[in-house]
Amino acid sequence: SVKKQNKMVSEWLPDHNTPYCESVTDVIKYLIGWINKETPYPCSPTLVEISKLPQELPSVILDDTQIFQSKLEPEAILETNTKLPPRQKASWFQHRQLFLHELASFGISSATLDWKCSPESPWNSVILACVAKHYEWAKSRGAFSMYPINIEHTGKLMCLGTLERWL
């Protein structure tokens, strides 16, 4: 049950209302395009999109940092029509573009989650691994300095656990 699972992860994951968890949930919402409460969550992937999903292991995705060597066009980074919430920095635009660029490199055209499936489903595991990797990269570059994150709250596994609990 969900209650039992939450009890198990509560032993090693920070509380859901800590700055760390808030930053993780804020970034996944931003990366998938859920900008504010009036915006609906993006639709789940179609069966065609799921069938085209590459067979990448989440551990391989997490460890591959090649995407961060990509040079993006300056025009692609600017999203002047999007107003960021107070704790989000302008660098989030670039981090989102890198995230979308990586998804495109896997042939994924929709930055979304399969809302009806578990975090372990093939689609969700690929997307969550990408989010965790991009979160850690952005965090190492100061993107979450407006969140007073406990220095003990770090690492890809903690990020993945937080994302899975959120989903």
C-alpha positions as CSV (number, residue, x, y, z in Angstrom):
1,S,0.0,0.0,0.0
2,V,1.0,3.6,-0.4
3,K,0.9,4.2,3.3
4,K,3.3,1.3,3.9
5,Q,5.7,2.5,1.2
6,N,5.7,6.0,2.6
7,K,6.6,4.7,6.0
8,M,9.5,2.8,4.6
9,V,11.0,5.7,2.6
10,S,10.3,8.2,5.4
11,E,13.3,6.6,7.3
12,W,15.8,7.9,4.7
13,L,13.9,10.6,2.7
14,P,13.5,14.1,4.0
15,D,10.0,15.2,4.9
16,H,8.0,16.3,1.9
17,N,7.8,19.9,3.2
18,T,11.6,20.4,3.5
19,P,13.3,22.9,1.2
20,Y,15.1,20.0,-0.5
21,C,11.8,18.2,-1.4
22,E,10.2,21.5,-2.4
23,S,13.1,22.2,-4.8
24,V,12.8,18.7,-6.3
25,T,9.1,18.9,-6.8
26,D,9.3,22.5,-8.1
27,V,11.9,21.5,-10.6
28,I,10.0,18.4,-12.0
29,K,6.9,20.5,-12.4
30,Y,9.0,23.2,-14.2
31,L,10.8,20.6,-16.4
32,I,7.5,19.0,-17.6
33,G,5.9,22.4,-18.2
34,W,3.6,22.7,-15.2
35,I,4.2,26.3,-14.5
36,N,1.3,27.3,-12.3
37,K,-1.8,25.9,-10.7
38,E,-4.0,27.1,-13.6
39,T,-1.9,25.0,-16.1
40,P,-3.0,21.4,-16.3
41,Y,-0.4,18.7,-16.0
42,P,0.7,17.4,-19.4
43,C,-1.1,14.4,-20.8
44,S,0.4,11.0,-20.4
45,P,2.5,9.7,-23.3
46,T,0.6,8.0,-26.1
47,L,1.0,4.3,-26.8
48,V,3.0,5.2,-29.9
49,E,5.4,7.4,-27.8
50,I,5.8,4.6,-25.2
51,S,6.5,2.0,-28.0
52,K,9.3,4.2,-29.3
53,L,10.9,4.6,-25.9
54,P,14.6,3.5,-26.0
55,Q,15.6,0.7,-23.7
56,E,17.9,2.8,-21.6
57,L,18.6,1.8,-18.1
58,P,18.0,4.5,-15.5
59,S,21.5,3.9,-14.1
60,V,23.1,4.5,-17.5
61,I,21.1,7.7,-17.9
62,L,22.0,8.9,-14.4
63,D,25.7,8.4,-15.0
64,D,25.9,9.8,-18.5
65,T,26.8,13.5,-18.3
66,Q,27.5,14.1,-21.9
67,I,24.4,16.2,-22.4
68,F,25.9,18.9,-20.2
69,Q,28.6,19.5,-22.8
70,S,25.9,20.6,-25.3
71,K,25.9,24.2,-26.6
72,L,22.4,25.6,-26.9
73,E,21.5,28.4,-29.2
74,P,20.9,31.6,-27.1
75,E,17.4,32.0,-28.6
76,A,16.5,28.5,-27.3
77,I,17.4,29.5,-23.8
78,L,15.3,32.6,-23.5
79,E,11.7,32.2,-22.5
80,T,10.8,35.8,-21.9
81,N,7.0,35.1,-21.7
82,T,7.4,32.8,-18.7
83,K,7.4,34.4,-15.3
84,L,9.3,32.4,-12.8
85,P,8.2,32.0,-9.2
86,P,10.3,33.9,-6.6
87,R,12.7,31.1,-5.7
88,Q,13.4,30.1,-9.2
89,K,16.4,31.6,-11.0
90,A,16.7,32.5,-14.7
91,S,19.2,29.6,-15.1
92,W,16.2,27.3,-14.8
93,F,15.4,28.2,-18.5
94,Q,18.7,26.8,-19.6
95,H,18.4,23.7,-17.4
96,R,15.0,23.0,-18.9
97,Q,16.4,23.4,-22.4
98,L,19.1,20.9,-21.6
99,F,16.5,18.5,-20.2
100,L,14.3,18.8,-23.3
101,H,17.4,18.4,-25.5
102,E,18.3,15.2,-23.7
103,L,14.8,13.8,-24.1
104,A,14.9,14.6,-27.8
105,S,18.2,12.7,-28.1
106,F,16.3,9.6,-26.8
107,G,13.5,10.2,-29.3
108,I,11.1,11.5,-26.5
109,S,9.0,14.4,-27.7
110,S,6.8,14.8,-24.6
111,A,8.2,16.0,-21.3
112,T,5.6,14.2,-19.3
113,L,5.0,11.3,-17.0
114,D,2.8,8.3,-17.4
115,W,0.4,9.3,-14.6
116,K,-1.5,6.0,-14.5
117,C,1.7,3.9,-14.1
118,S,4.1,3.3,-11.2
119,P,7.4,5.2,-11.0
120,E,9.1,1.9,-12.1
121,S,7.3,1.8,-15.4
122,P,9.7,2.0,-18.4
123,W,8.5,5.5,-19.3
124,N,8.5,7.0,-15.8
125,S,11.9,5.4,-14.9
126,V,13.5,7.1,-17.9
127,I,11.9,10.5,-17.3
128,L,12.6,10.4,-13.5
129,A,16.3,9.4,-14.1
130,C,16.6,12.3,-16.5
131,V,15.0,14.7,-14.0
132,A,17.2,13.4,-11.1
133,K,20.4,13.8,-13.2
134,H,19.4,17.4,-14.3
135,Y,18.4,18.3,-10.8
136,E,21.8,17.3,-9.4
137,W,23.6,19.1,-12.2
138,A,21.5,22.3,-11.7
139,K,22.0,22.0,-7.9
140,S,25.8,21.8,-8.3
141,R,25.6,25.0,-10.3
142,G,23.6,27.0,-7.7
143,A,20.2,26.8,-9.3
144,F,18.5,26.1,-5.9
145,S,20.4,28.6,-3.8
146,M,17.0,30.3,-2.9
147,Y,16.0,27.1,-1.1
148,P,17.8,26.6,2.2
149,I,18.6,23.0,1.5
150,N,20.2,20.9,4.3
151,I,23.6,19.8,3.0
152,E,22.9,16.2,4.0
153,H,20.0,16.1,1.5
154,T,21.9,15.2,-1.6
155,G,22.5,12.5,-4.2
156,K,20.8,11.0,-7.1
157,L,19.2,8.2,-5.1
158,M,17.6,10.7,-2.7
159,C,16.4,12.7,-5.6
160,L,14.9,9.7,-7.3
161,G,13.2,8.6,-4.1
162,T,11.7,12.1,-3.6
163,L,10.5,12.1,-7.2
164,E,9.0,8.6,-6.9
165,R,7.2,9.6,-3.7
166,W,5.9,12.7,-5.4
167,L,4.6,10.8,-8.4
